[in-house]
Amino acid sequence: MVSPAAQSVIDHSITDAVDTATASIPARPFVTIAIPTFNRAHLLSDCVRAALAQTYPHFEVLVSDNASEDHTQDVLATFNDKRLRIIRQPRNIGLLPNWNACLAAARGDYIVCVSDDDRLAPGMLEVCVRTMNGRPHLPIVVGLSNLDMVALGRIRPCRVSRVLETGAQDGAAILREFLADRITVTNCSIMARTELVRRNGGFWPQLRYTADVVSWAPLLLQGMAGFVNEACATYRLHDLSATASLSIETRLDEGRAAGEIIAASIDPRRTSARQRKMLRYESHRWFARRNLMVLSDYRKAGASIGEIVSLIWKFRSYLHPVDSRAAAHFLAVLLLPRTLTHHLRRMRHPVTVAAT
């Protein structure tokens, strides 16, 4: 059940949006590809082009321009495609309210939310729909993502599951693979049932760092789900992403919150006591692993050992249960000489990207 506050966010995110293409779009596409954007005209064109290149026919592309001040509207005007629908916010409503504006305006039974710097593979929708295998009401289809490591100038292929095949699977099994870090899943490789995402509160504004995971991970606990054991999208990692400006404390707090929300979503009517115990353990270990990664990145960005140790002590309860592999990696990064961490920081190539 959606709280009144969460529902208010969804209802009001779109109130002031101006729909510029309503009449030309079919009333009920099966999938909406939603692209929230702000001041990223130089990236947006490729994102929209990749979305429109889908081999599956029954979809719309919805772009919500969050009152951009660059030439975003000029870029969008170059597309002459009836599948593209554009809404423009008359003022900047913030990052996650703009995502919720997309969610509120989506006409598809399912929604794929893509940041304007990410890219969908041409066959994503086709393979996701095929994976449903005659189950048109599955809550979610999970695909995998490649990672574009901008600072290193290379793309890291997705981790594929060694135990799950492409097809309809137990959603809890897919969630366990994700929580155990055995598959690479990002928001742009998720196709979720639109009404369920709305009902669960959409993208929570109070969780800027983990709102994406919280929006889709609980849907895997509703029974069967679709799984695509191959790359469906490419997620772009860079220093000027929308979450890069958040404080280290905010990232640690939200990592913990996301793990607790996932654990609280476990339905005792659908799982055994043993499964519930395992899922709760994995969800807490997931946020502990994620928080170690946050601390590792902070060290690479130039934080001193003393600063890191202070944070470890302050947030020590957030780092349990310890993942031995993640802990070993973290210790290796922590003990790097300061000159080497400065070198790693200099290797990070700046990218001109707006944050909201």
C-alpha positions in Angstrom: 0.0 0.0 0.0 1.4 3.4 -1.0 1.7 6.0 1.8 -0.2 9.3 1.3 3.1 11.1 1.1 4.5 8.8 -1.6 1.3 8.9 -3.6 1.3 12.6 -3.4 4.8 12.7 -4.9 3.6 10.6 -7.9 0.3 12.5 -8.3 1.9 16.0 -8.2 5.1 15.2 -10.1 3.2 15.4 -13.4 0.7 18.1 -12.5 2.6 20.9 -14.2 3.9 18.9 -17.1 3.1 20.0 -20.6 2.3 17.1 -23.0 3.5 18.0 -26.5 2.6 14.9 -28.4 -0.4 13.3 -26.9 -2.5 13.0 -30.1 0.1 11.1 -32.1 0.8 8.2 -29.8 -1.3 4.9 -29.6 -3.4 4.9 -26.4 -2.0 1.7 -25.0 1.5 0.7 -25.9 2.6 -2.5 -24.0 5.8 -0.9 -22.8 6.8 2.7 -22.0 10.5 3.5 -22.2 10.8 6.5 -19.9 13.8 8.9 -20.2 14.0 11.7 -17.5 16.5 14.3 -18.6 18.0 17.6 -17.5 20.8 19.6 -19.3 22.2 16.6 -21.1 21.5 17.5 -24.7 24.9 16.1 -25.7 23.9 12.6 -24.4 20.2 12.6 -24.9 20.2 12.1 -28.7 22.0 8.7 -28.5 19.8 7.6 -25.6 16.5 8.4 -27.5 17.9 6.9 -30.7 18.7 3.6 -28.9 15.3 3.5 -27.4 13.5 4.0 -30.7 15.7 1.3 -32.3 13.9 -1.5 -30.4 13.0 -4.5 -32.5 9.8 -5.0 -30.5 7.0 -2.9 -32.0 4.5 -2.1 -29.2 6.2 0.6 -27.2 6.4 4.3 -26.7 9.3 6.5 -25.7 8.5 9.1 -23.1 11.0 11.9 -22.4 10.4 14.2 -19.4 12.6 17.3 -19.7 13.1 18.8 -16.3 13.2 22.4 -17.5 16.6 22.1 -19.2 18.5 25.3 -19.9 20.6 23.9 -22.7 19.5 22.9 -26.2 17.6 19.7 -25.1 14.4 20.9 -26.9 16.3 21.4 -30.1 17.7 17.9 -29.9 14.3 16.4 -29.3 12.9 18.5 -32.2 15.2 16.5 -34.6 13.1 13.4 -34.0 10.1 12.8 -36.2 8.7 9.7 -34.7 5.1 9.1 -33.6 6.4 6.7 -30.9 8.2 9.6 -29.1 6.2 11.6 -26.6 7.7 14.6 -24.8 6.7 16.4 -21.6 8.4 19.5 -20.3 8.4 20.6 -16.7 7.8 24.4 -16.5 10.3 24.4 -13.6 13.0 22.1 -12.3 11.1 19.7 -9.9 14.1 17.7 -8.9 15.7 14.4 -9.9 13.3 11.8 -8.5 10.1 13.8 -8.9 11.0 13.9 -12.6 11.4 10.1 -12.6 8.0 10.0 -10.9 6.6 12.3 -13.6 7.6 9.7 -16.1 6.0 7.0 -14.1 2.7 9.0 -13.7 2.6 9.7 -17.5 3.5 6.2 -18.7 0.8 4.6 -20.8 2.5 1.2 -21.1 1.5 -1.8 -19.0 5.2 -2.1 -18.3 7.9 0.6 -17.9 11.6 0.7 -18.5 13.3 3.7 -16.9 16.5 4.8 -18.6 18.8 7.6 -17.5 19.7 9.9 -20.4 23.3 8.7 -20.2 22.5 5.0 -20.4 21.7 2.9 -23.5 19.3 0.1 -24.3 20.3 -2.8 -26.5 18.1 -3.0 -29.7 16.6 -6.3 -28.7 15.9 -5.6 -25.0 12.1 -5.3 -25.2 11.8 -8.2 -27.6 13.7 -10.6 -25.4 12.0 -9.4 -22.2 8.5 -9.9 -23.6 9.5 -13.3 -25.0 10.8 -14.2 -21.6 7.4 -13.7 -20.1 6.3 -16.8 -22.1 2.6 -16.2 -22.2 2.4 -14.7 -18.7 1.3 -11.1 -19.5 1.0 -10.1 -15.8 4.4 -11.0 -14.4 5.4 -8.2 -12.0 8.9 -7.7 -13.4 11.4 -8.9 -15.9 15.1 -8.6 -14.9 17.8 -8.2 -17.5 21.5 -7.7 -17.1 23.6 -4.6 -17.8 27.1 -4.0 -19.1 29.0 -1.2 -17.3 30.6 1.7 -19.2 33.6 2.6 -17.0 34.0 6.1 -18.3 37.1 6.8 -16.2 38.9 3.8 -17.6 37.6 4.1 -21.1 36.2 0.6 -21.4 33.0 -1.4 -21.0 32.9 -4.2 -18.4 30.6 -7.0 -19.6 27.8 -8.0 -17.3 28.1 -10.9 -14.8 25.8 -13.7 -15.9 24.1 -16.2 -13.6 25.6 -19.6 -13.4 22.5 -21.1 -12.0 19.5 -19.3 -13.6 18.6 -19.5 -17.3 16.7 -17.0 -19.4 13.0 -17.5 -18.8 10.3 -17.4 -16.1 12.0 -18.0 -12.7 11.1 -17.8 -9.0 11.5 -14.1 -8.3 13.2 -14.7 -4.9 15.9 -16.8 -6.7 16.6 -13.8 -9.0 16.7 -11.5 -6.0 19.2 -13.8 -4.2 21.5 -13.8 -7.3 21.4 -9.9 -7.3 21.9 -9.6 -3.5 24.9 -12.0 -3.7 26.5 -9.9 -6.4 26.4 -12.8 -8.9 24.6 -10.8 -11.6 24.9 -7.3 -12.9 21.6 -5.5 -12.7 20.9 -1.8 -13.0 17.7 0.2 -13.3 17.9 0.5 -17.1 17.8 -3.3 -17.5 14.6 -3.7 -15.6 11.1 -4.0 -17.2 8.5 -3.6 -14.4 4.7 -3.6 -14.3 3.8 0.1 -14.2 0.9 -0.1 -11.9 2.9 -2.1 -9.3 5.7 0.4 -9.3 3.2 3.1 -8.7 1.4 1.2 -6.0 4.8 0.7 -4.2 5.4 4.4 -4.1 7.4 4.9 -7.3 10.9 6.4 -6.8 11.2 7.5 -3.2 12.5 11.1 -3.0 14.1 10.5 0.4 16.3 7.8 -1.1 18.3 9.5 -3.9 21.1 7.0 -3.8 19.0 3.8 -3.7 15.6 4.8 -5.0 16.1 2.7 -8.1 16.7 -0.6 -6.3 13.9 0.1 -3.8 11.5 0.6 -6.7 12.0 -2.8 -8.3 13.6 -5.3 -5.9 10.5 -5.9 -3.8 8.6 -6.9 -7.0 10.7 -10.0 -7.1 9.1 -11.2 -3.9 5.6 -11.5 -5.5 6.2 -14.9 -7.0 7.3 -15.7 -10.6 9.3 -13.2 -12.5 11.1 -13.0 -15.9 14.9 -13.2 -16.2 17.1 -12.5 -19.1 20.6 -13.9 -18.6 22.4 -11.6 -21.0 23.1 -7.9 -21.4 20.0 -5.8 -22.2 21.5 -2.4 -21.6 24.6 -0.4 -20.8 24.9 1.6 -17.6 27.3 4.5 -17.6 29.5 5.0 -14.5 31.1 8.4 -14.1 32.0 10.9 -11.4 29.4 13.5 -12.3 26.3 11.2 -12.2 23.2 12.3 -10.4 24.3 10.6 -7.2 28.0 11.5 -7.3 27.3 14.8 -5.4 25.7 13.1 -2.4 27.6 13.1 0.8 29.4 10.0 2.0 27.1 9.9 5.1 24.0 10.0 2.9 25.2 7.1 0.7 25.9 5.0 3.8 22.5 5.8 5.4 20.6 5.0 2.2 22.5 1.8 1.6 21.3 0.6 5.0 17.7 1.8 4.3 17.5 0.0 1.0 18.6 -3.3 2.6 16.0 -2.9 5.4 13.2 -2.1 2.9 14.0 -5.2 0.8 14.1 -7.3 4.0 10.8 -5.9 5.1 9.2 -6.7 1.8 9.5 -10.4 2.3 5.9 -11.9 2.4 5.6 -14.8 4.9 2.7 -16.1 2.8 5.0 -16.7 -0.2 8.2 -17.9 1.6 9.2 -20.5 4.1 10.8 -19.5 7.4 14.2 -20.7 6.0 13.8 -18.7 2.8 12.8 -15.6 4.8 15.9 -16.0 7.1 18.2 -16.4 4.0 16.7 -13.4 2.2 16.9 -11.1 5.2 20.5 -12.2 5.7 21.4 -11.6 2.0 19.7 -8.2 1.9 21.6 -7.0 5.0 24.9 -8.4 3.6 24.1 -6.7 0.3 23.9 -3.2 1.9 27.0 -3.9 4.0 28.9 -4.8 0.8 27.5 -1.7 -1.0 28.6 0.5 1.9 32.1 -1.0 1.8 32.2 -0.1 -1.9 31.2 3.5 -1.0 34.0 3.7 1.5 36.4 2.3 -1.1 35.4 4.9 -3.6 35.8 7.6 -1.0 39.4 6.4 -0.3 40.2 6.4 -4.0 38.9 9.9 -4.2 41.6 11.0 -1.7 40.2 10.5 1.8 42.8 9.8 4.4 43.0 6.5 6.4 42.0 8.5 9.5 38.9 9.8 7.8 37.9 6.3 6.6 38.5 4.8 10.1 36.4 7.5 11.6 33.5 6.6 9.3 33.9 2.9 9.9 33.6 3.5 13.6 30.6 5.8 13.2 28.8 3.5 10.8 30.1 0.2 12.1 26.6 -1.3 12.4 26.1 -0.7 8.7 29.0 -3.0 7.8 27.6 -6.2 9.2 27.4 -9.0 8.2 30.8 -8.8 6.5 31.3 -10.1 3.0 34.8 -11.6 3.1 35.6 -10.8 -0.6 34.3 -7.3 -0.3 36.2 -6.8 3.0 39.4 -8.0 1.4 39.0 -5.6 -1.5 38.2 -2.8 0.8 41.3 -3.4 3.0 43.5 -3.5 -0.1 42.2 -0.1 -1.2 42.4 1.3 2.3 46.1 0.4 2.6 47.1 1.9 -0.7 49.7 4.7 -0.4 48.3 8.2 -0.5 50.3 9.0 -3.6 48.6 6.1 -5.4 45.1 7.1 -4.3 45.9 10.6 -5.7 47.0 9.0 -8.9 43.7 7.0 -9.1 41.8 10.3 -8.5 43.6 12.0 -11.4 42.7 9.1 -13.7 39.0 10.0 -13.3 38.3 11.9 -16.6 35.8 14.8 -16.1 32.5 14.4 -18.0 30.2 17.4 -18.6 27.0 16.0 -17.0 24.3 17.8 -15.0 23.3 16.2 -11.7 19.5 16.7 -11.7 
